Structures are given as C-alpha cells and as structure tokens.
Amino acid sequence: STRQHGWLRKGVHYCVSRCFVQGTRFSILPAITLDGIIAYDIIEGPVDSQCFVRFLEEHVMPLTNPYPG
C-alpha cells in the first residue's frame, strides 16, 4: 500500500517518481512432485483452461503410469 499522509515542510511540494515498465508478461506452469519439478512450460500472457489442458497432455501425461499403475 502507498502512504496517503505524511509530514513535509511548509511550502515544499511533494513529488513521487516511480518506474513502471509495461512489457510482455509470462506465466510459468510447473508440475511438482516429491522429487522436484518434473515438467514446466513458460507461456506468454495469461493461462486459460485450454493452455493448462495442453500443458497436461503434452508435458505431464507422458511422464505418468497408466492406471492402476
């Protein structure tokens, strides 16, 4: 949270300069087990259900045993 109130000498104006970079955002999808990360994918932008299912099918399912194992 940012400060809404504070003290300043009388007659001095308050100025805040902040750096904000707008750029490409990435999402990271890891598959984590007790042994560590077994698969991951880095996706440009947000993850929707289609991206998540594709990650499971392409990266995680090949590493699993058929049921009942």
All heavy atoms as TSV, in Angstrom:
chain	resi	resn	atom	element	x	y	z
A	1	SER	N	N	0.840	-1.189	0.000
A	1	SER	CA	C	0.000	0.000	0.000
A	1	SER	C	C	0.874	1.238	0.000
A	1	SER	O	O	1.992	1.232	0.484
A	1	SER	CB	C	-0.922	-0.008	1.207
A	1	SER	OG	O	-0.192	0.189	2.389
A	2	THR	N	N	0.362	2.297	-0.530
A	2	THR	CA	C	1.119	3.541	-0.578
A	2	THR	C	C	0.658	4.444	0.547
A	2	THR	O	O	-0.483	4.380	0.991
A	2	THR	CB	C	0.929	4.254	-1.924
A	2	THR	OG1	O	-0.461	4.501	-2.120
A	2	THR	CG2	C	1.450	3.386	-3.060
A	3	ARG	N	N	1.542	5.314	0.969
A	3	ARG	CA	C	1.202	6.248	2.039
A	3	ARG	C	C	0.247	7.305	1.517
A	3	ARG	O	O	0.419	7.834	0.432
A	3	ARG	CB	C	2.459	6.926	2.564
A	3	ARG	CG	C	3.360	5.984	3.325
A	3	ARG	CD	C	4.460	6.747	3.939
A	3	ARG	NE	N	3.922	7.385	5.139
A	3	ARG	CZ	C	4.659	7.852	6.121
A	3	ARG	NH1	N	5.952	7.784	6.033
A	3	ARG	NH2	N	4.123	8.409	7.159
A	4	GLN	N	N	-0.740	7.617	2.305
A	4	GLN	CA	C	-1.710	8.636	1.955
A	4	GLN	C	C	-1.451	9.944	2.692
A	4	GLN	O	O	-1.905	10.993	2.258
A	4	GLN	CB	C	-3.131	8.144	2.267
A	4	GLN	CG	C	-3.508	6.896	1.489
A	4	GLN	CD	C	-3.572	7.156	-0.006
A	4	GLN	OE1	O	-4.014	8.203	-0.454
A	4	GLN	NE2	N	-3.107	6.194	-0.780
A	5	HIS	N	N	-0.722	9.884	3.813
A	5	HIS	CA	C	-0.470	11.078	4.625
A	5	HIS	C	C	0.973	11.068	5.103
A	5	HIS	O	O	1.591	10.022	5.238
A	5	HIS	CB	C	-1.407	11.122	5.839
A	5	HIS	CG	C	-2.858	11.084	5.462
A	5	HIS	ND1	N	-3.520	12.163	4.948
A	5	HIS	CD2	C	-3.758	10.076	5.500
A	5	HIS	CE1	C	-4.771	11.835	4.693
A	5	HIS	NE2	N	-4.948	10.552	5.029
A	6	GLY	N	N	1.519	12.246	5.382
A	6	GLY	CA	C	2.873	12.359	5.888
A	6	GLY	C	C	3.186	13.801	6.249
A	6	GLY	O	O	2.338	14.686	6.135
A	7	TRP	N	N	4.410	14.033	6.704
A	7	TRP	CA	C	4.837	15.371	7.095
A	7	TRP	C	C	5.816	15.910	6.072
A	7	TRP	O	O	6.656	15.202	5.558
A	7	TRP	CB	C	5.512	15.322	8.466
A	7	TRP	CG	C	4.583	14.914	9.560
A	7	TRP	CD1	C	4.422	13.654	10.063
A	7	TRP	CD2	C	3.691	15.748	10.254
A	7	TRP	NE1	N	3.485	13.644	11.037
A	7	TRP	CE2	C	2.996	14.944	11.196
A	7	TRP	CE3	C	3.371	17.101	10.197
A	7	TRP	CZ2	C	2.046	15.433	12.047
A	7	TRP	CZ3	C	2.414	17.583	11.073
A	7	TRP	CH2	C	1.765	16.771	11.971
A	8	LEU	N	N	5.680	17.219	5.797
A	8	LEU	CA	C	6.576	17.888	4.870
A	8	LEU	C	C	6.658	19.350	5.295
A	8	LEU	O	O	5.704	19.907	5.834
A	8	LEU	CB	C	6.015	17.779	3.444
A	8	LEU	CG	C	6.958	18.068	2.297
A	8	LEU	CD1	C	8.143	17.105	2.325
A	8	LEU	CD2	C	6.223	17.902	0.986
A	9	ARG	N	N	7.822	19.964	5.079
A	9	ARG	CA	C	7.964	21.376	5.446
A	9	ARG	C	C	6.942	22.223	4.699
A	9	ARG	O	O	6.595	21.932	3.543
A	9	ARG	CB	C	9.365	21.868	5.116
A	9	ARG	CG	C	10.419	21.302	6.023
A	9	ARG	CD	C	11.737	21.969	5.754
A	9	ARG	NE	N	11.972	22.083	4.314
A	9	ARG	CZ	C	13.089	21.773	3.703
A	9	ARG	NH1	N	14.107	21.338	4.394
A	9	ARG	NH2	N	13.223	21.917	2.412
A	10	LYS	N	N	6.492	23.252	5.326
A	10	LYS	CA	C	5.507	24.136	4.731
A	10	LYS	C	C	6.090	24.812	3.486
A	10	LYS	O	O	7.215	25.277	3.491
A	10	LYS	CB	C	5.099	25.196	5.758
A	10	LYS	CG	C	3.893	25.975	5.359
A	10	LYS	CD	C	3.444	26.870	6.503
A	10	LYS	CE	C	2.163	27.556	6.142
A	10	LYS	NZ	N	1.639	28.374	7.223
A	11	GLY	N	N	5.327	24.787	2.393
A	11	GLY	CA	C	5.751	25.402	1.153
A	11	GLY	C	C	6.496	24.466	0.218
A	11	GLY	O	O	6.822	24.842	-0.898
A	12	VAL	N	N	6.806	23.252	0.656
A	12	VAL	CA	C	7.505	22.288	-0.183
A	12	VAL	C	C	6.473	21.347	-0.779
A	12	VAL	O	O	5.630	20.799	-0.085
A	12	VAL	CB	C	8.549	21.493	0.634
A	12	VAL	CG1	C	9.237	20.452	-0.230
A	12	VAL	CG2	C	9.561	22.437	1.238
A	13	HIS	N	N	6.521	21.146	-2.092
A	13	HIS	CA	C	5.571	20.270	-2.762
A	13	HIS	C	C	6.093	18.837	-2.786
A	13	HIS	O	O	7.278	18.596	-2.987
A	13	HIS	CB	C	5.310	20.750	-4.195
A	13	HIS	CG	C	4.616	22.068	-4.248
A	13	HIS	ND1	N	3.272	22.196	-4.041
A	13	HIS	CD2	C	5.080	23.320	-4.476
A	13	HIS	CE1	C	2.938	23.461	-4.147
A	13	HIS	NE2	N	4.031	24.172	-4.408
A	14	TYR	N	N	5.185	17.922	-2.621
A	14	TYR	CA	C	5.510	16.505	-2.605
A	14	TYR	C	C	5.440	15.945	-4.021
A	14	TYR	O	O	4.494	16.197	-4.758
A	14	TYR	CB	C	4.522	15.772	-1.684
A	14	TYR	CG	C	4.732	14.287	-1.620
A	14	TYR	CD1	C	5.860	13.758	-1.016
A	14	TYR	CD2	C	3.806	13.423	-2.167
A	14	TYR	CE1	C	6.061	12.402	-0.946
A	14	TYR	CE2	C	3.992	12.051	-2.100
A	14	TYR	CZ	C	5.121	11.556	-1.489
A	14	TYR	OH	O	5.309	10.205	-1.428
A	15	CYS	N	N	6.463	15.205	-4.416
A	15	CYS	CA	C	6.503	14.626	-5.757
A	15	CYS	C	C	7.011	13.194	-5.648
A	15	CYS	O	O	8.011	12.933	-4.999
A	15	CYS	CB	C	7.419	15.445	-6.658
A	15	CYS	SG	S	7.522	14.771	-8.327
A	16	VAL	N	N	6.301	12.267	-6.282
A	16	VAL	CA	C	6.699	10.860	-6.278
A	16	VAL	C	C	7.054	10.459	-7.698
A	16	VAL	O	O	6.295	10.691	-8.630
A	16	VAL	CB	C	5.558	9.954	-5.763
A	16	VAL	CG1	C	5.949	8.498	-5.861
A	16	VAL	CG2	C	5.204	10.319	-4.345
A	17	SER	N	N	8.217	9.871	-7.849
A	17	SER	CA	C	8.640	9.379	-9.150
A	17	SER	C	C	8.790	7.869	-9.040
A	17	SER	O	O	9.567	7.372	-8.228
A	17	SER	CB	C	9.976	10.011	-9.539
A	17	SER	OG	O	10.418	9.462	-10.748
A	18	ARG	N	N	8.013	7.143	-9.842
A	18	ARG	CA	C	8.067	5.685	-9.802
A	18	ARG	C	C	8.309	5.152	-11.192
A	18	ARG	O	O	7.828	5.697	-12.174
A	18	ARG	CB	C	6.765	5.118	-9.262
A	18	ARG	CG	C	6.537	5.558	-7.840
A	18	ARG	CD	C	5.374	4.877	-7.263
A	18	ARG	NE	N	5.183	5.448	-5.926
A	18	ARG	CZ	C	4.275	5.066	-5.103
A	18	ARG	NH1	N	3.436	4.146	-5.440
A	18	ARG	NH2	N	4.180	5.617	-3.923
A	19	CYS	N	N	9.042	4.074	-11.253
A	19	CYS	CA	C	9.337	3.433	-12.520
A	19	CYS	C	C	8.407	2.243	-12.694
A	19	CYS	O	O	8.357	1.362	-11.850
A	19	CYS	CB	C	10.788	2.977	-12.542
A	19	CYS	SG	S	11.241	2.171	-14.082
A	20	PHE	N	N	7.654	2.230	-13.764
A	20	PHE	CA	C	6.774	1.109	-14.078
A	20	PHE	C	C	7.010	0.725	-15.527
A	20	PHE	O	O	6.885	1.537	-16.426
A	20	PHE	CB	C	5.306	1.476	-13.860
A	20	PHE	CG	C	4.369	0.343	-14.142
A	20	PHE	CD1	C	4.239	-0.697	-13.241
A	20	PHE	CD2	C	3.640	0.298	-15.313
A	20	PHE	CE1	C	3.386	-1.750	-13.490
A	20	PHE	CE2	C	2.787	-0.752	-15.580
A	20	PHE	CZ	C	2.658	-1.781	-14.662
A	21	VAL	N	N	7.379	-0.519	-15.726
A	21	VAL	CA	C	7.680	-0.986	-17.069
A	21	VAL	C	C	6.515	-1.820	-17.573
A	21	VAL	O	O	6.155	-2.816	-16.958
A	21	VAL	CB	C	8.973	-1.826	-17.087
A	21	VAL	CG1	C	9.255	-2.355	-18.472
A	21	VAL	CG2	C	10.134	-1.013	-16.565
A	22	GLN	N	N	5.920	-1.379	-18.674
A	22	GLN	CA	C	4.887	-2.174	-19.306
A	22	GLN	C	C	5.551	-2.982	-20.394
A	22	GLN	O	O	6.223	-2.447	-21.264
A	22	GLN	CB	C	3.803	-1.293	-19.905
A	22	GLN	CG	C	2.906	-0.656	-18.868
A	22	GLN	CD	C	1.800	0.142	-19.526
A	22	GLN	OE1	O	2.035	0.824	-20.502
A	22	GLN	NE2	N	0.617	0.043	-18.984
A	23	GLY	N	N	5.368	-4.255	-20.320
A	23	GLY	CA	C	6.002	-5.118	-21.300
A	23	GLY	C	C	5.264	-6.437	-21.383
A	23	GLY	O	O	4.146	-6.578	-20.913
A	24	THR	N	N	5.915	-7.390	-21.960
A	24	THR	CA	C	5.329	-8.711	-22.122
A	24	THR	C	C	5.355	-9.448	-20.790
A	24	THR	O	O	6.370	-9.467	-20.102
A	24	THR	CB	C	6.119	-9.512	-23.167
A	24	THR	OG1	O	6.181	-8.743	-24.366
A	24	THR	CG2	C	5.460	-10.827	-23.460
A	25	ARG	N	N	4.242	-10.063	-20.454
A	25	ARG	CA	C	4.162	-10.843	-19.226
A	25	ARG	C	C	4.153	-12.323	-19.584
A	25	ARG	O	O	3.595	-12.725	-20.594
A	25	ARG	CB	C	2.906	-10.489	-18.440
A	25	ARG	CG	C	2.938	-9.055	-17.954
A	25	ARG	CD	C	1.636	-8.698	-17.270
A	25	ARG	NE	N	1.616	-7.286	-16.978
A	25	ARG	CZ	C	1.712	-6.780	-15.756
A	25	ARG	NH1	N	1.803	-7.585	-14.730
A	25	ARG	NH2	N	1.685	-5.490	-15.575
A	26	PHE	N	N	4.776	-13.114	-18.723
A	26	PHE	CA	C	4.874	-14.545	-18.943
A	26	PHE	C	C	4.272	-15.282	-17.754
A	26	PHE	O	O	4.323	-14.799	-16.622
A	26	PHE	CB	C	6.338	-14.966	-19.119
A	26	PHE	CG	C	6.946	-14.450	-20.388
A	26	PHE	CD1	C	7.604	-13.236	-20.416
A	26	PHE	CD2	C	6.856	-15.189	-21.551
A	26	PHE	CE1	C	8.168	-12.755	-21.576
A	26	PHE	CE2	C	7.414	-14.723	-22.730
A	26	PHE	CZ	C	8.065	-13.505	-22.744
A	27	SER	N	N	3.733	-16.467	-18.018
A	27	SER	CA	C	3.221	-17.354	-16.980
A	27	SER	C	C	4.059	-18.628	-16.992
A	27	SER	O	O	4.449	-19.117	-18.049
A	27	SER	CB	C	1.757	-17.711	-17.233
A	27	SER	OG	O	0.955	-16.560	-17.223
A	28	ILE	N	N	4.331	-19.149	-15.795
A	28	ILE	CA	C	5.102	-20.382	-15.666
A	28	ILE	C	C	4.202	-21.450	-15.068
A	28	ILE	O	O	3.597	-21.247	-14.027
A	28	ILE	CB	C	6.342	-20.171	-14.778
A	28	ILE	CG1	C	7.221	-19.070	-15.359
A	28	ILE	CG2	C	7.115	-21.470	-14.611
A	28	ILE	CD1	C	8.381	-18.690	-14.479
A	29	LEU	N	N	4.120	-22.601	-15.755
A	29	LEU	CA	C	3.342	-23.741	-15.281
A	29	LEU	C	C	4.307	-24.854	-14.895
A	29	LEU	O	O	4.899	-25.481	-15.767
A	29	LEU	CB	C	2.403	-24.252	-16.378
A	29	LEU	CG	C	1.186	-23.408	-16.692
A	29	LEU	CD1	C	0.459	-23.974	-17.898
A	29	LEU	CD2	C	0.268	-23.382	-15.497
A	30	PRO	N	N	4.491	-25.135	-13.602
A	30	PRO	CA	C	5.341	-26.255	-13.201
A	30	PRO	C	C	4.487	-27.457	-12.775
A	30	PRO	O	O	3.374	-27.306	-12.297
A	30	PRO	CB	C	6.096	-25.692	-12.008
A	30	PRO	CG	C	5.119	-24.759	-11.383
A	30	PRO	CD	C	4.281	-24.195	-12.510
A	31	ALA	N	N	5.018	-28.644	-12.970
A	31	ALA	CA	C	4.446	-29.865	-12.411
A	31	ALA	C	C	5.424	-30.337	-11.343
A	31	ALA	O	O	6.555	-30.721	-11.650
A	31	ALA	CB	C	4.257	-30.917	-13.485
A	32	ILE	N	N	4.994	-30.300	-10.088
A	32	ILE	CA	C	5.886	-30.554	-8.961
A	32	ILE	C	C	5.487	-31.854	-8.263
A	32	ILE	O	O	4.321	-32.084	-7.978
A	32	ILE	CB	C	5.829	-29.383	-7.958
A	32	ILE	CG1	C	6.202	-28.078	-8.671
A	32	ILE	CG2	C	6.743	-29.637	-6.774
A	32	ILE	CD1	C	5.994	-26.843	-7.831
A	33	THR	N	N	6.483	-32.702	-7.996
A	33	THR	CA	C	6.283	-33.923	-7.231
A	33	THR	C	C	7.181	-33.864	-6.000
A	33	THR	O	O	7.885	-32.865	-5.778
A	33	THR	CB	C	6.644	-35.169	-8.064
A	33	THR	OG1	O	8.048	-35.164	-8.310
A	33	THR	CG2	C	5.888	-35.198	-9.382
A	34	LEU	N	N	7.202	-34.948	-5.240
A	34	LEU	CA	C	8.104	-35.015	-4.092
A	34	LEU	C	C	9.564	-35.024	-4.521
A	34	LEU	O	O	10.454	-34.671	-3.752
A	34	LEU	CB	C	7.800	-36.257	-3.254
A	34	LEU	CG	C	6.427	-36.264	-2.579
A	34	LEU	CD1	C	6.193	-37.595	-1.893
A	34	LEU	CD2	C	6.317	-35.125	-1.579
A	35	ASP	N	N	9.816	-35.431	-5.752
A	35	ASP	CA	C	11.189	-35.463	-6.280
A	35	ASP	C	C	11.621	-34.137	-6.892
A	35	ASP	O	O	12.756	-33.995	-7.319
A	35	ASP	CB	C	11.314	-36.562	-7.334
A	35	ASP	CG	C	11.071	-37.945	-6.746
A	35	ASP	OD1	O	11.462	-38.163	-5.581
A	35	ASP	OD2	O	10.488	-38.777	-7.449
A	36	GLY	N	N	10.712	-33.176	-6.978
A	36	GLY	CA	C	11.038	-31.880	-7.558
A	36	GLY	C	C	10.177	-31.585	-8.768
A	36	GLY	O	O	9.121	-32.186	-8.975
A	37	ILE	N	N	10.625	-30.669	-9.589
A	37	ILE	CA	C	9.886	-30.273	-10.788
A	37	ILE	C	C	10.146	-31.304	-11.877
A	37	ILE	O	O	11.298	-31.540	-12.255
A	37	ILE	CB	C	10.307	-28.866	-11.252
A	37	ILE	CG1	C	9.956	-27.834	-10.198
A	37	ILE	CG2	C	9.637	-28.516	-12.576
A	37	ILE	CD1	C	10.440	-26.435	-10.497
A	38	ILE	N	N	9.070	-31.919	-12.388
A	38	ILE	CA	C	9.229	-32.935	-13.429
A	38	ILE	C	C	8.943	-32.375	-14.816
A	38	ILE	O	O	9.359	-32.939	-15.816
A	38	ILE	CB	C	8.347	-34.167	-13.158
A	38	ILE	CG1	C	6.874	-33.790	-13.108
A	38	ILE	CG2	C	8.794	-34.872	-11.894
A	38	ILE	CD1	C	5.932	-34.971	-13.079
A	39	ALA	N	N	8.187	-31.279	-14.883
A	39	ALA	CA	C	7.876	-30.651	-16.166
A	39	ALA	C	C	7.516	-29.197	-15.918
A	39	ALA	O	O	7.038	-28.838	-14.837
A	39	ALA	CB	C	6.717	-31.367	-16.849
A	40	TYR	N	N	7.760	-28.376	-16.923
A	40	TYR	CA	C	7.356	-26.971	-16.822
A	40	TYR	C	C	7.133	-26.420	-18.220
A	40	TYR	O	O	7.594	-26.968	-19.210
A	40	TYR	CB	C	8.397	-26.137	-16.063
A	40	TYR	CG	C	9.691	-25.948	-16.815
A	40	TYR	CD1	C	9.882	-24.844	-17.643
A	40	TYR	CD2	C	10.716	-26.872	-16.691
A	40	TYR	CE1	C	11.062	-24.678	-18.330
A	40	TYR	CE2	C	11.899	-26.712	-17.381
A	40	TYR	CZ	C	12.067	-25.622	-18.195
A	40	TYR	OH	O	13.235	-25.451	-18.885
A	41	ASP	N	N	6.406	-25.325	-18.269
A	41	ASP	CA	C	6.176	-24.621	-19.524
A	41	ASP	C	C	6.094	-23.138	-19.220
A	41	ASP	O	O	5.549	-22.739	-18.193
A	41	ASP	CB	C	4.888	-25.108	-20.188
A	41	ASP	CG	C	4.813	-24.719	-21.656
A	41	ASP	OD1	O	5.820	-24.231	-22.193
A	41	ASP	OD2	O	3.742	-24.914	-22.260
A	42	ILE	N	N	6.660	-22.326	-20.084
A	42	ILE	CA	C	6.604	-20.876	-19.950
A	42	ILE	C	C	5.755	-20.355	-21.100
A	42	ILE	O	O	6.060	-20.596	-22.264
A	42	ILE	CB	C	8.007	-20.251	-19.978
A	42	ILE	CG1	C	8.842	-20.828	-18.833
A	42	ILE	CG2	C	7.914	-18.730	-19.882
A	42	ILE	CD1	C	10.291	-20.427	-18.863
A	43	ILE	N	N	4.676	-19.655	-20.750
A	43	ILE	CA	C	3.690	-19.209	-21.727
A	43	ILE	C	C	3.638	-17.688	-21.717
A	43	ILE	O	O	3.629	-17.067	-20.652
A	43	ILE	CB	C	2.299	-19.785	-21.395
A	43	ILE	CG1	C	2.354	-21.316	-21.425
A	43	ILE	CG2	C	1.242	-19.265	-22.339
A	43	ILE	CD1	C	1.134	-21.967	-20.866
A	44	GLU	N	N	3.607	-17.102	-22.890
A	44	GLU	CA	C	3.470	-15.648	-22.982
A	44	GLU	C	C	2.020	-15.280	-22.708
A	44	GLU	O	O	1.106	-15.798	-23.346
A	44	GLU	CB	C	3.882	-15.164	-24.364
A	44	GLU	CG	C	3.912	-13.660	-24.490
A	44	GLU	CD	C	4.438	-13.204	-25.837
A	44	GLU	OE1	O	5.161	-13.970	-26.488
A	44	GLU	OE2	O	4.127	-12.075	-26.216
A	45	GLY	N	N	1.799	-14.401	-21.739
A	45	GLY	CA	C	0.452	-13.969	-21.389
A	45	GLY	C	C	-0.167	-14.853	-20.320
A	45	GLY	O	O	0.487	-15.695	-19.716
A	46	PRO	N	N	-1.475	-14.668	-20.077
A	46	PRO	CA	C	-2.155	-15.436	-19.026
A	46	PRO	C	C	-2.445	-16.868	-19.467
A	46	PRO	O	O	-2.456	-17.184	-20.656
A	46	PRO	CB	C	-3.447	-14.658	-18.810
A	46	PRO	CG	C	-3.708	-14.001	-20.120
A	46	PRO	CD	C	-2.354	-13.669	-20.677
A	47	VAL	N	N	-2.696	-17.727	-18.483
A	47	VAL	CA	C	-3.007	-19.129	-18.746
A	47	VAL	C	C	-4.525	-19.303	-18.671
A	47	VAL	O	O	-5.143	-18.950	-17.680
A	47	VAL	CB	C	-2.321	-20.045	-17.716
A	47	VAL	CG1	C	-2.726	-21.487	-17.919
A	47	VAL	CG2	C	-0.822	-19.896	-17.799
A	48	ASP	N	N	-5.097	-19.864	-19.724
A	48	ASP	CA	C	-6.516	-20.202	-19.694
A	48	ASP	C	C	-6.637	-21.723	-19.616
A	48	ASP	O	O	-5.640	-22.449	-19.569
A	48	ASP	CB	C	-7.258	-19.628	-20.905
A	48	ASP	CG	C	-6.693	-20.098	-22.224
A	48	ASP	OD1	O	-5.783	-20.950	-22.223
A	48	ASP	OD2	O	-7.172	-19.620	-23.273
A	49	SER	N	N	-7.865	-22.225	-19.585
A	49	SER	CA	C	-8.069	-23.660	-19.417
A	49	SER	C	C	-7.499	-24.454	-20.588
A	49	SER	O	O	-6.974	-25.555	-20.402
A	49	SER	CB	C	-9.553	-23.968	-19.233
A	49	SER	OG	O	-10.293	-23.548	-20.359
A	50	GLN	N	N	-7.561	-23.926	-21.797
A	50	GLN	CA	C	-7.017	-24.635	-22.954
A	50	GLN	C	C	-5.499	-24.775	-22.854
A	50	GLN	O	O	-4.943	-25.838	-23.155
A	50	GLN	CB	C	-7.390	-23.919	-24.242
A	50	GLN	CG	C	-8.869	-23.971	-24.555
A	50	GLN	CD	C	-9.227	-23.131	-25.777
A	50	GLN	OE1	O	-8.431	-22.316	-26.224
A	50	GLN	NE2	N	-10.431	-23.344	-26.292
A	51	CYS	N	N	-4.823	-23.722	-22.425
A	51	CYS	CA	C	-3.366	-23.779	-22.238
A	51	CYS	C	C	-3.005	-24.798	-21.159
A	51	CYS	O	O	-2.041	-25.554	-21.306
A	51	CYS	CB	C	-2.811	-22.421	-21.849
A	51	CYS	SG	S	-2.803	-21.203	-23.154
A	52	PHE	N	N	-3.782	-24.822	-20.079
A	52	PHE	CA	C	-3.496	-25.726	-18.975
A	52	PHE	C	C	-3.688	-27.185	-19.395
A	52	PHE	O	O	-2.851	-28.042	-19.118
A	52	PHE	CB	C	-4.378	-25.391	-17.776
A	52	PHE	CG	C	-4.072	-26.216	-16.571
A	52	PHE	CD1	C	-2.893	-26.043	-15.876
A	52	PHE	CD2	C	-4.968	-27.180	-16.136
A	52	PHE	CE1	C	-2.602	-26.813	-14.761
A	52	PHE	CE2	C	-4.690	-27.955	-15.029
A	52	PHE	CZ	C	-3.504	-27.776	-14.342
A	53	VAL	N	N	-4.777	-27.476	-20.095
A	53	VAL	CA	C	-5.028	-28.843	-20.559
A	53	VAL	C	C	-3.961	-29.280	-21.557
A	53	VAL	O	O	-3.470	-30.416	-21.506
A	53	VAL	CB	C	-6.446	-28.965	-21.157
A	53	VAL	CG1	C	-6.632	-30.302	-21.856
A	53	VAL	CG2	C	-7.495	-28.774	-20.083
A	54	ARG	N	N	-3.546	-28.395	-22.449
A	54	ARG	CA	C	-2.486	-28.707	-23.406
A	54	ARG	C	C	-1.176	-29.005	-22.665
A	54	ARG	O	O	-0.446	-29.940	-23.017
A	54	ARG	CB	C	-2.305	-27.567	-24.396
A	54	ARG	CG	C	-1.330	-27.897	-25.510
A	54	ARG	CD	C	-1.280	-26.848	-26.604
A	54	ARG	NE	N	-0.900	-25.549	-26.090
A	54	ARG	CZ	C	-1.686	-24.460	-26.144
A	54	ARG	NH1	N	-2.871	-24.526	-26.699
A	54	ARG	NH2	N	-1.273	-23.314	-25.653
A	55	PHE	N	N	-0.873	-28.234	-21.611
A	55	PHE	CA	C	0.316	-28.488	-20.795
A	55	PHE	C	C	0.241	-29.874	-20.173
A	55	PHE	O	O	1.227	-30.623	-20.193
A	55	PHE	CB	C	0.439	-27.409	-19.708
A	55	PHE	CG	C	1.422	-27.746	-18.626
A	55	PHE	CD1	C	2.781	-27.730	-18.878
A	55	PHE	CD2	C	0.992	-28.063	-17.354
A	55	PHE	CE1	C	3.699	-28.038	-17.880
A	55	PHE	CE2	C	1.896	-28.369	-16.354
A	55	PHE	CZ	C	3.244	-28.360	-16.615
A	56	LEU	N	N	-0.906	-30.238	-19.627
A	56	LEU	CA	C	-1.057	-31.561	-19.023
A	56	LEU	C	C	-0.877	-32.668	-20.061
A	56	LEU	O	O	-0.181	-33.659	-19.812
A	56	LEU	CB	C	-2.427	-31.691	-18.361
A	56	LEU	CG	C	-2.657	-30.843	-17.118
A	56	LEU	CD1	C	-4.088	-31.017	-16.623
A	56	LEU	CD2	C	-1.663	-31.170	-16.033
A	57	GLU	N	N	-1.494	-32.507	-21.219
A	57	GLU	CA	C	-1.426	-33.536	-22.253
A	57	GLU	C	C	-0.027	-33.682	-22.847
A	57	GLU	O	O	0.444	-34.802	-23.077
A	57	GLU	CB	C	-2.425	-33.232	-23.370
A	57	GLU	CG	C	-3.861	-33.378	-22.955
A	57	GLU	CD	C	-4.842	-32.921	-24.021
A	57	GLU	OE1	O	-4.417	-32.262	-25.004
A	57	GLU	OE2	O	-6.031	-33.233	-23.864
A	58	GLU	N	N	0.654	-32.564	-23.094
A	58	GLU	CA	C	1.942	-32.607	-23.783
A	58	GLU	C	C	3.139	-32.822	-22.866
A	58	GLU	O	O	4.137	-33.422	-23.278
A	58	GLU	CB	C	2.145	-31.323	-24.584
A	58	GLU	CG	C	1.162	-31.150	-25.722
A	58	GLU	CD	C	1.336	-29.832	-26.450
A	58	GLU	OE1	O	2.259	-29.051	-26.092
A	58	GLU	OE2	O	0.546	-29.573	-27.374
A	59	HIS	N	N	3.063	-32.315	-21.629
A	59	HIS	CA	C	4.239	-32.340	-20.755
A	59	HIS	C	C	4.112	-33.290	-19.570
A	59	HIS	O	O	5.110	-33.873	-19.147
A	59	HIS	CB	C	4.551	-30.934	-20.242
A	59	HIS	CG	C	4.896	-29.963	-21.324
A	59	HIS	ND1	N	6.132	-29.928	-21.908
A	59	HIS	CD2	C	4.167	-29.011	-21.948
A	59	HIS	CE1	C	6.160	-28.988	-22.839
A	59	HIS	NE2	N	4.960	-28.414	-22.880
A	60	VAL	N	N	2.915	-33.421	-19.000
A	60	VAL	CA	C	2.771	-34.189	-17.764
A	60	VAL	C	C	2.329	-35.628	-18.035
A	60	VAL	O	O	2.901	-36.569	-17.482
A	60	VAL	CB	C	1.787	-33.492	-16.804
A	60	VAL	CG1	C	1.612	-34.297	-15.537
A	60	VAL	CG2	C	2.282	-32.094	-16.476
A	61	MET	N	N	1.332	-35.825	-18.881
A	61	MET	CA	C	0.798	-37.165	-19.114
A	61	MET	C	C	1.833	-38.153	-19.648
A	61	MET	O	O	1.813	-39.315	-19.263
A	61	MET	CB	C	-0.419	-37.096	-20.046
A	61	MET	CG	C	-1.606	-36.395	-19.436
A	61	MET	SD	S	-2.144	-37.087	-17.873
A	61	MET	CE	C	-2.830	-38.625	-18.417
A	62	PRO	N	N	2.764	-37.750	-20.525
A	62	PRO	CA	C	3.781	-38.724	-20.959
A	62	PRO	C	C	4.666	-39.245	-19.824
A	62	PRO	O	O	5.288	-40.296	-19.954
A	62	PRO	CB	C	4.617	-37.940	-21.977
A	62	PRO	CG	C	3.710	-36.873	-22.469
A	62	PRO	CD	C	2.853	-36.509	-21.298
A	63	LEU	N	N	4.721	-38.543	-18.704
A	63	LEU	CA	C	5.563	-38.946	-17.584
A	63	LEU	C	C	4.831	-39.821	-16.570
A	63	LEU	O	O	5.455	-40.274	-15.599
A	63	LEU	CB	C	6.110	-37.700	-16.883
A	63	LEU	CG	C	6.923	-36.753	-17.761
A	63	LEU	CD1	C	7.269	-35.489	-16.995
A	63	LEU	CD2	C	8.159	-37.431	-18.291
A	64	THR	N	N	3.541	-40.046	-16.766
A	64	THR	CA	C	2.750	-40.799	-15.780
A	64	THR	C	C	2.595	-42.253	-16.201
A	64	THR	O	O	2.770	-42.612	-17.366
A	64	THR	CB	C	1.357	-40.168	-15.604
A	64	THR	OG1	O	0.668	-40.203	-16.866
A	64	THR	CG2	C	1.460	-38.731	-15.112
A	65	ASN	N	N	2.260	-43.097	-15.218
A	65	ASN	CA	C	1.998	-44.509	-15.458
A	65	ASN	C	C	0.524	-44.702	-15.763
A	65	ASN	O	O	-0.321	-43.969	-15.236
A	65	ASN	CB	C	2.351	-45.335	-14.225
A	65	ASN	CG	C	3.836	-45.307	-13.937
A	65	ASN	OD1	O	4.637	-45.217	-14.866
A	65	ASN	ND2	N	4.198	-45.383	-12.679
A	66	PRO	N	N	0.182	-45.718	-16.574
A	66	PRO	CA	C	-1.229	-45.985	-16.808
A	66	PRO	C	C	-1.894	-46.505	-15.531
A	66	PRO	O	O	-1.262	-47.202	-14.745
A	66	PRO	CB	C	-1.236	-47.030	-17.918
A	66	PRO	CG	C	0.127	-47.619	-17.923
A	66	PRO	CD	C	1.048	-46.597	-17.341
A	67	TYR	N	N	-3.155	-46.156	-15.334
A	67	TYR	CA	C	-3.886	-46.587	-14.158
A	67	TYR	C	C	-4.117	-48.076	-14.236
A	67	TYR	O	O	-4.411	-48.582	-15.318
A	67	TYR	CB	C	-5.234	-45.844	-14.083
A	67	TYR	CG	C	-6.051	-46.192	-12.875
A	67	TYR	CD1	C	-5.735	-45.638	-11.639
A	67	TYR	CD2	C	-7.113	-47.080	-12.960
A	67	TYR	CE1	C	-6.485	-45.940	-10.536
A	67	TYR	CE2	C	-7.854	-47.404	-11.845
A	67	TYR	CZ	C	-7.539	-46.847	-10.639
A	67	TYR	OH	O	-8.261	-47.160	-9.537
A	68	PRO	N	N	-4.034	-48.860	-13.213
A	68	PRO	CA	C	-3.798	-48.569	-11.819
A	68	PRO	C	C	-2.327	-48.547	-11.432
A	68	PRO	O	O	-2.011	-48.536	-10.257
A	68	PRO	CB	C	-4.545	-49.678	-11.100
A	68	PRO	CG	C	-4.449	-50.845	-11.992
A	68	PRO	CD	C	-4.442	-50.254	-13.389
A	69	GLY	N	N	-1.432	-48.519	-12.373
A	69	GLY	CA	C	-0.021	-48.326	-12.110
A	69	GLY	C	C	0.614	-49.497	-11.483
A	69	GLY	O	O	1.566	-49.686	-10.942
